[in-house]
C-alpha cells in the first residue's frame, strides 16, 4: 500500500529575505562566505539565480555580471539554530525529523513519513499543508517526497518543476529510478572534485550512470571518490540504507490533537489535556507499559514550539496521575505566543508496568496486600508531585552501594529512578539511624590496647561506658589505591574495629578504632572516632 511505503519528505528552507526598507521585492540577493580565494556565493534568491548567478561563484565575478547584486555575510551558527527550531516544529508531522546541515546553502529537513501520510489526507495533501504553514511563518521552502531520503533531497533542490509555485514533487512509489534520472549530478550530494570529473567524462545526469558497471565506475576516480559516488547512487535508489538521526529522539508513545482555531490561553490547554492523557494511557496499557517521563508539546502558529517535561518515580499509565502531574509542573510555563494549533503528549521513556498478584479469596491477607499496593502508589504519586513543584534534583532518596565501609555503603540519589532493592540478609546488620559524615574524633581510654573503651570524650563532654558490644572488624577496600585513600580520607586506608557502647545515662553510640596496634602504620598510632548515634 502507498501509505506503508518507506518514504521520506525533504524540505529545503532558506532564511526570510531582509527587511523591505533594505531590499525591495524582486531585487537579486545572495549570502556570501569567505574562502581561500575570497568571498563566494553561498545562497541566492530567485532573482539572483535568474540573472545567471550560481552557488560557489566568486563574489567579485557576480558583481561584475550583476552590479546591483545585494549581499550579506552568511551566519552558519544562527542558521543552524533556526534549522533545529524548525525541526522541532516539524514534529507535528513525524516523530522522526532530522536537521540536514551538511551542505552549506542546501540546509533542510528530512522527515520520515513511513505509514503516516494518510493521517494528513495523503502525500499531496501533506505537502500542501506543510507548504502552507511554512509560508504563513515566512519560511520559503521547496518540498518533495520519495522512497528514500537521498531521492527526496535531490528532488527538492534540483527538480525541473518550479517548486516555488506549487506544493512540491511526489515521486511515484517504487519508481524512484525514473523520478531522479533527469536530475543533475549535484543531486547526489557529491564533492566538487567528483562533479568536475563527471563533467569531463560527459556524465551530466543521474540517469547517465545507470548503464555503467559499478566496478568500472569506481575505478575511474582516485581514492574514495569512486566509492562515494557508488554509495550516493545506491542510497538514492534504495540499494543502500541511509538512516536518519532525528534532532530529538522519537517518543515511544504519543497522543496528538489539532484545532481548527488556535488556543490562546492556558485554560484551553488544560481542557484538552485529560483527553490526551487518556489516549496516551490507552496506548501504554495496550503494550503493558507505563510512562516514566512525559513531554507536553504545544505547536504555535508562528512556527515555534514550547514544551514542559515531567518525570515519574515509577511507571504509570493512569490518565488522572499524568494530568495532575503536568498541572503541578505548571502549564503556565507554556509560552503560547499568538496561539497554538496542535498539542502532543508523549511518553519519552516507558517501562513495563508490573501488576501485583493479590489473594484470590477476600480476607486479611488480601486487604493487607491491597493496602500495601495503594501505599506504594500513593508514595510514587507524592514523589512525582514534589518533583514537579520543587524540581527533579530537589527530591532524593537513599540508595545502597556495593561497599561495606559505612560512609560508602549508601548515597542520596534522585528520586526519579526505580525503587532501590531491599537490603540483603548479609547486610542487615545493626546500624545507627544517624551517621556522622565525616566521623568525628573522640578521646578514648581502654583497659587494654585492643579492648573496649572504658571512657571517652566527645564534643568536650566525658562519657562513662557501662555496656559494650563488639568488635565488628571492617578491612580497607583493597581494590582502592591506598595512597589515594590516605589523601582523601586517612581513615579509609586502615582497618576499623566498631563497637556499640552505652553510657551511664542510657545513651548509645557507634564508635570505631581506626588502625591496629603494632600492625598498621607504625608511624601513626590508632585513633578513636564517633561514627553514629543510636536512638
VOBAFI-396186 format. One record per residue (C-alpha): x, y, z; residue in one letter. Coordinates in pm, whole numbers, plus 32768, in hexadecimal, padded with zeros to 4 digits. Layout:
BEGIN
XYZA ...
This chain:
BEGIN
800080008000X 8072815E7FBAX 804681CB8124X 813780BE819EX 8257811A80B8X 83A6816C8154X 839882D680F2X 844584168154X 83E0857D812AX 84F0867C80EFX 84CB87F28105X 85D088F180A1X 85978A328164X 864E8B7D8155X 864E8CA38243X 85458DB38209X 85B28ED5812BX 863E901581C6X 854B91248233X 849191DD8122X 853C93258170X 868D9287811FX 862491AD7FF9X 84FD91EA7F16X 843C90BF7E94X 84DD90127D69X 863C909B7D9BX 87598F9F7D70X 87E88F3B7EBFX 88F18E427F32X 89998DCD806FX 8B148DBF805AX 8C208D08811BX 8D998D288128X 8E7B8C288085X 8FE08BEB801AX 8FAF8CC67EE7X 8ED38DD47F7AX 8D5C8DF67FA0X 8C7A8CFC7EF1X 8B008CE47ECDX 8A618BF17FC1X 88EA8C207F8BX 88238CEA7E8CX 86BD8D587E63X 85F38D1D7D26X 864D8E6C7C87X 87C28E2B7CAEX 87A48CD07C1AX 86D88D577AF6X 87F68E477AAAX 88E38D207A78X 89908D1E7BCBX 89D68BD37C7AX 8A518B437DC3X 8BCB8B427DECX 8BFC8C607CFAX 8CF78D6C7D56X 8C4F8E9D7DECX 8D298F807D15X 8CBD8EC97BD8X 8B538EDA7C42X 8B6790527C7BX 8C0C90797B28X 8AE88FC47A84X 89DE90657B60X 8A4F91B17BF8X 890391D97CB0X 893390977D74X 88F290C47EE8X 89A68FDF7FD8X 89D28F988147X 8AC68EBA8207X 8A458D5E8256X 8A128D0383C6X 8A2E8B8683D7X 8A028B728551X 88BC8C33854DX 88448B74841CX 88848A2984CDX 87CF8A9D8607X 86A48B0C8537X 86A689C28479X 869C88FC85BEX 857889CA863EX 84C5898784F7X 850B88128520X 845A88128671X 832F88BF85D3X 832787B784BDX 82E986A685C1X 817986F5858DX 81998624844DX 828C851384B6X 833A84A485F8X 847D84778531X 84FE85C684AEX 866D85F28453X 87138743841BX 87F0872482E7X 8903882B82F6X 8A1A876D8245X 8A248845810AX 8A3989BC8139X 891F8A6D8083X 885B8928805DX 87E7890981C5X 8698886581FAX 85CB876882BAX 859985F48281X 8454855E8305X 841283EA8318X 82A483CD82B1X 8295825182A2X 812881F082CFX 80C7834D8343X 80608410820DX 7EFB83898219X 7EC784408363X 7EDA8586829EX 7E06851A8177X 7F1C848680A1X 807184F2802EX 7FFD860E7F4EX 7F1F869A8062X 804086778157X 81278748807DX 8015884B8044X 7FDA887081B8X 814F88818202X 818C898580F8X 80688A59816CX 80DA8A5B82D6X 82418AAC8277X 81D08BC78196X 80F58C5082ABX 82268C59838EX 82F38D108284X 83CE8BE5822BX 83EB8BA580B3X 842C8A368068X 844C89327F55X 83A687E77FA9X 83B686857F24X 835685297F96X 83F783E87F1BX 844D82857F80X 85A882E18002X 8637840F80BAX 874084437FADX 863F84467E95X 8560853A7F53X 868F86167F96X 86E886297E24X 8583865C7DAAX 854687787E9FX 867A88367E2EX 86AF87DF7CBEX 855C87827C32X 850888267AE5X 83B488877B70X 838D89E37BFCX 835B897C7D65X 83288AE57DCBX 81D48AED7D21X 813F89A07D90X 814688C57EC0X 826087D87E5DX 82C1869A7DA7X 823685447E03X 830584307D64X 822F82FD7D11X 826481DF7E04X 835880DD7D7CX 83C281BC7C5BX 84E2827C7CF6X 85CB82147BDDX 84FA82C87AD9X 84AF83F07BBDX 861B84557BF2X 86A983ED7A9FX 869685507A15X 872F85FD7B44X 888E86917B2AX 89B285E77BD4X 89A886EC7CEAX 886E863E7D68X 8949851C7DE2X 89F585FD7EE4X 8B5285C57E51X 8C8E868C7E8EX 8CFD87947D95X 8E2286BE7D1BX 8D4085987CCAX 8C4A867B7C15X 8D63870B7B42X 8DDB85B07ADCX 8C7985477A82X 8C568673799DX 8DA1861B78F6X 8D1D84BD78B1X 8BE085517817X 8B0084D67932X 8A0985EC7982X 88CC854279FEX 889684337B00X 87F9835979F5X 89458356793DX 89D3827B7A51X 88CD81697A37X 896D80B27912X 8AD280B97998X 8B647F917A5AX 8B9B7FE37BCAX 8CFE7F5A7BDAX 8D6F801E7AACX 8CC081577B28X 8D7D81457C73X 8ECD81117BC5X 8EA9824E7AF6X 8EDE83207C30X 9004833B7D18X 8FF782E67E87X 8EA382D67F2CX 8DF283B17E2DX 8D8382857D60X 8D0381C77E8EX 8C4E83017EFFX 8BA783247DABX 8B2B81BD7DAFX 8AB781E07F17X 89F383207ECFX 894F82837DA0X 88ED814C7E64X 885D82237F7CX 878B82E77E86X 870481A97DE1X 86C780F67F2BX 87D67FED7EFBX 88938072802BX 87F880E4816FX 8814824781F2X 8782825A8351X 870A83A983CEX 878A84338517X 866784F885A9X 86A98646864BX 85F685C7877FX 85CB845487CDX 847783DF8759X 838283A58879X 8319824288BDX 81A9829E88D3X 80F383DC8880X 7F94846E886DX 7F428585877DX 7E29867E8741X 7DF687A9865AX 7D0E88D28671X 7C4C898C8566X 7C808AD08627X 7DC28B1586ECX 7DBA8AFD8866X 7E288C438901X 7E0C8BFB8A77X 7E8B8AF78B6BX 7D298A988BCFX 7CF38A0F8A72X 7E2B89398A8EX 7DBA88B88BE0X 7C6488648B51X 7CF687808A43X 7E0886E88B1EX 7D2E85D48BBCX 7CC685558A63X 7E31854289F7X 7E8C848B8B39X 7D77838B8B05X 7DE8834A89A0X 7F5383238A0AX 7EF582428B2EX 7E3081628A43X 7F6281308964X 803D80E78A92X 7F497FED8B29X 7F257F3D89DCX 80987EE389E9X 80A97EAF8B60X 81817FE58B8DX 8187810B8C78X 821382668C3CX 834E82D08CF3X 837584258C4EX 826A85028BB1X 828F86238ABEX 817687108A60X 81BF87CE891EX 80F388F3889BX 81208952872DX 80F78AC886FFX 80658B7085CCX 81A78C38859AX 82738AFB8558X 83088AD486B5X 82D389C587B9X 82BE89D88933X 82DA88AD8A1CX 82D188408B86X 835386F38C09X 8312862D8D45X 83B484F18DCBX 830683D78E85X 83A683158FA1X 82F381D68F37X 8257816A8DEFX 80EB81D18DD6X 7FD681C88CD4X 7ED2827E8DA6X 7E3B83A38CE2X 7DD8845F8E1DX 7F39844B8EA7X 7FD284C28D5EX 7EE385E98D50X 7F1A864A8EBBX 8094862C8E97X 80A587158D6BX 7FC3880E8E1BX 80AB88038F48X 81D1883F8E5DX 8124897E8DEFX 806489A08CABX 80A28B158CC1X 820B8ACE8C5EX 818F8A928AFCX 81C68BCD8A30X 809C8BC58944X 81008CFD8882X 7FE68D588793X 7F458C0387C8X 7F858A90878FX 7ED589BB868AX 7F4A88638701X 7FA787AF8842X 80738671886FX 809D85A689AEX 81BB84AD8993X 825383A38A6FX 83C983D78A38X 841E82B38B1EX 834D81838B6FX 837B80488C3CX 82AF7F0C8C70X 81917F4C8D61X 81A37E2A8E52X 80617DC58F01X 804D7D389063X 7FA77BE59090X 7EAB7BF991ACX 7DFE7AE99273X 7CE47A3691BCX 7C097A2092F2X 7BB37B5B93AAX 7C447B6B9503X 7D487C1195DDX 7E687BB194F6X 7DB67C3593C3X 7D627D789473X 7EC87D9C94EAX 7F4B7D67938AX 7E5A7E6792FCX 7EBC7F5E9409X 802F7F2B93C3X 7FFE7F5F924DX 7F2F8097928DX 803A81219375X 814780E19270X 807E81949164X 803282B4924EX 81A482DB92A0X 820182DC912FX 80F483E090ECX 817284BA9209X 82D884A89188X 82648507902AX 81A2863590A8X 82C586AB9180X 83B1868C9059X 82C3874E8F7CX 82AD886B9077X 841288739100X 84DE87EA8FE0X 855B868A8F9BX 86AA86C79042X 860B87439186X 856585F791E4X 865584DE923EX 864B838492D8X 875782A99376X 87E8819292A2X 88CB807192FFX 8A2A80599270X 8B1A7F349256X 8BFF7F7F937BX 8C1C7F0E94E3X 8CB480589551X 8B8E810C95F4X 8BBD825E954DX 8BDA81B593F9X 8ABE80BA9423X 89A781B393DAX 897682F19316X 886483EA92CAX 87E583C89168X 86D0847B90A6X 857983F390F8X 852383BF8F89X 85D1826B8F5BX 852781298FBFX 84FE80C49129X 8648804591C0X 86547ED0920AX 86227E53936AX 87687E129428X 87E87CAE9424X 87E97BE29563X 89657BEF9570X 89567D6B957FX 883E7D7C967FX 892D7DCD979DX 88DB7EAF98BBX 892A80109850X 88CF815E98ECX 87CA82349840X 88A0836D9863X 89F7835D97BFX 8AF8847097DFX 8B9A84CE9694X 8CBB84E896C3X 8CF8842F980AX 8D5B850D992EX 8E9384CC9A00X 8E7384629B6DX 8F6A842E9C89X 8F4282CF9D18X 8FDF820E9E38X 8FD880929E23X 903D7F8E9F26X 91067ED59E1BX 91A27F689CDDX 90B87E989C01X 8F977E969CF9X 8E4C7F489D24X 8E6280B69D8DX 8E1080F19EFCX 8DF0826D9EDBX 8DF083609DB9X 8DCC84D49D7BX 8CFA85499C57X 8CA986B49C0EX 8D5487179D56X 8C6386429E24X 8CE9850F9EE1X 8C2683C79ECDX 8C4182949FAFX 8C0B814B9EF5X 8B36804A9FB2X 8AE07F5B9E95X 8B937F029D52X 8B717E109C2DX 8C7A7DC49B2CX 8D5D7DD79A7EX 8CE17DC89915X 8E197DD8983EX 8E107E7F96E6X 8F477E629611X 8FB17F6F9518X 8F2C7F5193B6X 90547EA59314X 8FEB7F0191B1X 901A807391F9X 9169812491ECX 91E6813B9355X 92A3827B9306X 9168831B927AX 90A682A593ABX 919C834A9497X 9182848E93D2X 9007849C93C4X 8FB984069517X 90D2836A95E3X 8FDC829296A4X 8F7D81D59566X 90DB81449540X 90E7808D9690X 90287F75973CX 8F007FD69815X 8E777F2E994FX 8D127FA19997X 8C6E7F969AF3X 8B0A7FDA9B62X 8B2480799CB8X 8A3081069DBAX 8A8A820D9EBCX 8A0D8236A021X 88F4831E9FA7X 886482139EC1X 88E182B39D7EX 896B81C89C74X 8A8282119B7EX 8B39816F9A5CX 8CB281959A86X 8DD0810599C1X 8F4480EB99F5X 9000813E98B6X 914380779895X 91DA7F4A9945X 92EC7F5C9A4AX 94427EF099CCX 93B07E80987CX 93507FAF97A6X 940580F89774X 94FF80DD988FX 9543824F986AX 93D882A198C1X 932A821A99F9X 91C2819899E5X 90B282989A26X 8F4482949A90X 8E20832799D0X 8CAC835E9A04X 8BEA82E698D3X 8A8082DB9942X 897B82FA9A54X 886981FC9A9EX 870A82759AF8X 
